[in-house]
Amino acid sequence: MKGISSRTLQGILWGWVIAFEGFFALSLANVTSIDGIGTIRASTFQLAAMQLAALGIFISAMWAFKMAFPELDKPVLIKIFNILTYLAVSLVAVEGVAVAVLAGNMMITDFGGVGKKWIVLAGAQLFGIGMISLRSWRLRNVRPENWLTDTLGQIAAALIAVEGLVAYGIAGTTRVIGVTGFQESTMASGGLLLMGLGSLIFALWTLSCDQWFAPKLPKLLNGWPSMVAMTVLGGVIAAGCVAATFFVGPVAVDGVGSVTKIVVVAGVSQLFALGLVTPLLWKIRKEPLDRHYLSVLPVTTTLSLLAFEGVFAMALAANTYIEGLGGILESTFRSAGAQLLVLSTIALFAWMVKDSPLLTRWPKRIASSTFLVATTAIALEGLAVILMAVNIRIDGFSGVGERYVVLGGLQMTLLASIALICWARTHGITAGFKLAGIAAAAFLVLMLPVALLL
């Protein structure tokens, strides 16, 4: 059907999600007490849940109507439907912000208590769904050049904005136990900054496809300035997360509760990954979704995962006991994660610039050589981890068995090998480097059984 597209299907799906959340809230509706607000009647709760469900149903219905009648010759009716749909998805986003900002601990009659953090999360994800739904409806008549990259890009941007809203919603006097502390205003400002960065990234993804803005500003929205902007925005987020690894520990937030160190480590690492993939997804957004794309996407994915692991190790760093070797200091542990991060970042940068028209023959060869050396080094480190695998114990975390250390080294080598093979199959690589990349990957994979047996 002519009316079916990735945006149409996603729009219907998001509408169903909104409706489901409305019906779920309706099933819980009862007299509710909210800290900082007071008591609300069951009828008020029911009315709020019903209007959310109605918004979801209406949004899905409008997408279904758009799919069934893609070229309806009723301009007045279409204009009315468009305005109503814009209002509906905007209202969902605004309600999400309101819920996150006004959230407090709740006590629902015949159900029990719900912590403030869960209410903030519920409001923030509703805001994210509203953002994506608004973009989808705005671009309903524009088919993306690559629907997979377009979808991943908008979700990554929305997640950054959502996490910023979550940080603002739960902001309170924060203590990183054993490390430092932050005032409520600092947490709130950080959340707003993150939300603003995510919103700017989301706006670039939207304007670059917009049927009104894109033709008027082609060089700005689809040329090198947009690539620079995405790199700066994503780089600020990633750099902030790397800096945050030096202050990671168990966190206690007044009025919200506490979380363990591993949860904080995971949160910082995934936010770093979102910032890192922002310019990478932007670079490949116009790649056709064909066989060649199956070589392009894995390079981005595997190296991003390796960089994520580097930041994860930096954040988790602590004094560590290695069986049969002795103890190593936190700084040594952190250095190991940092060098994995540096090697992965160097490889990603070399991959991003390999097709640049500014590079002549020799600079392109240097870029290819850099990628080859950095990625091979990561794979060799994975083999070294397998060979030296023993039980380890990390202070403030727990023990890690030998088998898990082996799995860590195994996935490092496999990810780097996949990156080498896929890189060798992409455009812009000379025959000599293609052969070198495939040969290096084959050698590394063949060495895996030997390393596992030793």
VENMO-V876389 format. One record per pair of residues at least 24 apart in sequence whose C-alpha atoms are under 7 Angstrom apart, sorted by sequence separation. I is the first residue (numbers start at 1). J is the second residue. D is the distance in whole Angstrom. If there is no record, write none. Layout:
# VENMO-V876389
i = {I I}
j = {J J}
d = {D D}
This chain:
# VENMO-V876389
i = {25 26 99 100 167 168 313 314 347 385 386 417 23 59 97 165 311 383 22 96 97 164 165 241 277 310 311 347 382 417 22 96 164 310 346 347 382 201 22 23 96 97 128 164 165 241 310 311 382 383 22 96 128 164 241 273 310 343 382 19 20 55 93 94 161 162 307 379 380 18 19 92 93 128 160 161 238 307 378 379 18 19 92 93 160 161 237 273 378 19 197 19 93 125 161 238 307 379 18 19 92 93 124 160 161 237 238 306 307 340 378 379 269 16 90 158 235 376 15 16 89 124 157 234 235 303 375 15 124 157 234 269 269 15 16 89 90 157 158 234 15 89 121 157 234 303 120 266 265 12 86 154 230 231 11 120 230 120 265 12 154 265 11 12 227 117 8 8 3 4 3 387 3 372 383 386 386 3 248 323 387 36 101 179 322 323 383 35 100 242 245 246 322 323 34 35 179 245 322 34 35 135 139 321 322 34 177 320 321 33 34 176 177 320 321 355 32 33 176 177 320 354 32 33 176 319 320 32 175 176 318 319 31 32 174 175 318 30 31 174 175 30 174 173 174 172 173 172 170 302 302 14 303 302 156 14 299 298 11 299 298 299 11 153 296 295 153 295 7 295 296 295 149 7 292 150 149 117 146 116 146 6 145 146 146 145 146}
j = {49 50 123 124 191 192 337 338 371 409 410 441 49 85 123 191 337 409 49 123 124 191 192 268 304 337 338 374 409 444 50 124 192 338 374 375 410 230 52 53 126 127 158 194 195 271 340 341 412 413 53 127 159 195 272 304 341 374 413 52 53 88 126 127 194 195 340 412 413 52 53 126 127 162 194 195 272 341 412 413 53 54 127 128 195 196 272 308 413 55 233 56 130 162 198 275 344 416 56 57 130 131 162 198 199 275 276 344 345 378 416 417 308 56 130 198 275 416 56 57 130 165 198 275 276 344 416 57 166 199 276 311 312 59 60 133 134 201 202 278 60 134 166 202 279 348 166 312 312 60 134 202 278 279 60 169 279 170 315 63 205 316 63 64 279 170 63 67 66 67 67 451 68 437 448 451 452 70 315 390 454 104 169 247 390 391 451 104 169 311 314 315 391 392 104 105 249 315 392 105 106 206 210 392 393 106 249 392 393 106 107 249 250 393 394 428 106 107 250 251 394 428 107 108 251 394 395 108 251 252 394 395 108 109 251 252 395 108 109 252 253 109 253 253 254 253 254 254 256 415 416 129 419 419 274 133 419 419 133 422 422 423 136 278 422 422 281 423 136 425 426 426 281 140 426 285 285 256 285 256 286 147 286 287 288 288 289}
d = {5 7 5 6 5 6 5 6 5 5 7 5 7 6 6 6 6 6 5 4 6 4 7 6 7 4 7 6 4 7 6 6 6 6 7 6 6 7 5 6 5 6 6 5 6 7 5 6 5 6 4 4 7 4 5 7 5 5 5 6 7 6 6 7 6 7 7 6 7 7 4 7 4 6 7 4 5 5 7 4 6 7 7 7 7 7 7 6 7 7 6 4 4 6 4 5 5 5 5 6 5 6 5 5 6 5 6 6 7 7 6 7 6 6 6 6 6 7 4 7 5 6 5 4 7 6 6 6 6 7 6 6 5 5 6 6 7 6 7 5 5 6 6 5 6 7 6 7 6 4 7 6 7 5 7 6 5 7 6 6 7 6 6 7 7 6 6 7 7 6 4 6 6 7 7 6 7 5 6 6 7 7 5 6 7 6 6 5 5 7 6 7 6 6 6 5 7 4 5 6 7 6 6 6 7 5 6 7 5 6 7 6 5 6 7 6 7 5 6 6 5 7 6 7 5 6 6 5 6 7 6 6 6 6 7 5 6 6 6 6 7 6 5 6 7 6 6 5 7 5 7 7 7 6 6 7 5 6 6 6 7 6 7 7 7 5 6 7 6 6 6 6 6 6 7 6 5 6 6 6 6 7 6 7 6 7 6}
